[in-house]
Amino acid sequence: MPLGDVMRKLQFIADCEKHSDSQVDACQATQGYVKNLLTKELVTYGFHISPEQNQQQLAVQVEDHPIGLGVNCDVKNENGLLVCEISAHADEEQDWFAKIETQSVIKQLAQAVENTLKDDQSFSEFHWK
């Protein structure tokens, strides 16, 4: 499997009204809330977050691991359906050990994202795609 295809998607439902003062763009406010929550909490799992990202995307690094990882959370509909996509941006020419290591780091990041979001009572119905 080419490394470019290594990706995990976590779908969940958010109670958007808990993250916004108005009904207008409530789920967009939730998208920002998710980014801020992950930025703060993923550090406790050993991940480093690059600050210069847009509202839904985080660049994630792990010390001593050269592969760039990404977490991109996007609102899918006005009913609070969000999807966080976890992916690796790696060289296709990596040796097999480096590919296995990258897949392991992606799994660790996916677990950290899921645990962080599950700790927040405003998110529910988690499903990996």
N, C-alpha and C positions, 0 to 999 in steps of 0.2 A: 504494500500500500504506500503510495507516495505521501510524504510527510505533509504536503500542502493540503491533503484531505483530512488531516487529523483535526477533529473539531468535536466539541460537545455542545449541545443546546439544552438549556434548562428552561422549561416553560412553567409559568406560575401565574396566579391571579393576585392582583393587588387591590386593596381597598383604597383607591386613589383619593377619596375624600379625606382620609386621615393625614394626607401630606400637602393639602392645599386649602387656602382660605376661600377660594371661589370654585364654582363648578366649571368655569371656563378653563380649559387646558389642565384639569386636575391630574390627569395621567401623565402629562408632560412634567408637572411638578414632581410626581412620583418617580419618573425616570431620573431626574436630578437627585432625588433623595436616595435612590438605589446606588447611583454612582458615588455619592458622598459616603454612604454607609460602607460600600465595598472598599473605597479608598482608605477609610479609617481602619476597618477590621481586617483586611487581608494582610496588613503589616504584622498582625499578631500571629499569622500563620507562616511568617518568614518571607513573604513576597514584598517586592519594592514596586511602588507605583510611580510612573512618570506623570508629572503634573500638567503637561501641555496638551491635554486631550480635549475633545469636544464633549458635549453634554452626555452622550450615551456611551462613549468609548474610553477604556482605560488601557494603557500600555503597562504590562506587568513584566518584571524581571525577577530572576532568582539569582542570588549571589553564587558565583562559580558555575553558572549555566549560561552559555552564550546565546541561547535561543530566545528571541523575543516572543512573548505571549501576549494575547489580547483578550479583553473581556468587553463585549459590546452588548449593552442592554437596550432593547427597543420596545416601544409600545406597539402592540399589534392591533388593538381595537379600543373603543371607548368604554368597554365593559371591564377594563383593568387587566386584560391579558398582556403579559410582558414575556419576552424571551431574552435570555442572556446567552450569548454565543461565546464560547471559550475556544480559542484557536492558537495555533503556533505558526510562527513565520520563520521557517527554517530553510536551510540549503538542501536541495534535493540530493546532493552528493554526499550527505552525511553517511558515515559508516553505520553498520547495523546496531552497534552498541549505543551510539549517540541517538539513533532513532528510538530505541527502546527507552533510553533515559528521558528523552523529550516526551514520549507517551506517558511515562510515569509522572513527570512534572505536570502535564495537562490534567491527569487524573487527580493529583493532589490539589491543583488549583480549582478544579470542578467541585471537589468535595468541600473546599474552603468556602467557595461561593455559595453552595447549597446550605452549608451549616450556618453561615452568616445570615442568609435570608430567612431560614427557618426559625432563627432566634427572634425575628420580628413578627409579632402577632398580626400585623396588617397584611401579611402574605400567606397564601394558602395554595392548595392543589398543585403541588410540585410534580413535574413529570419530565423525565429526560427523553429527548428525541434523538 
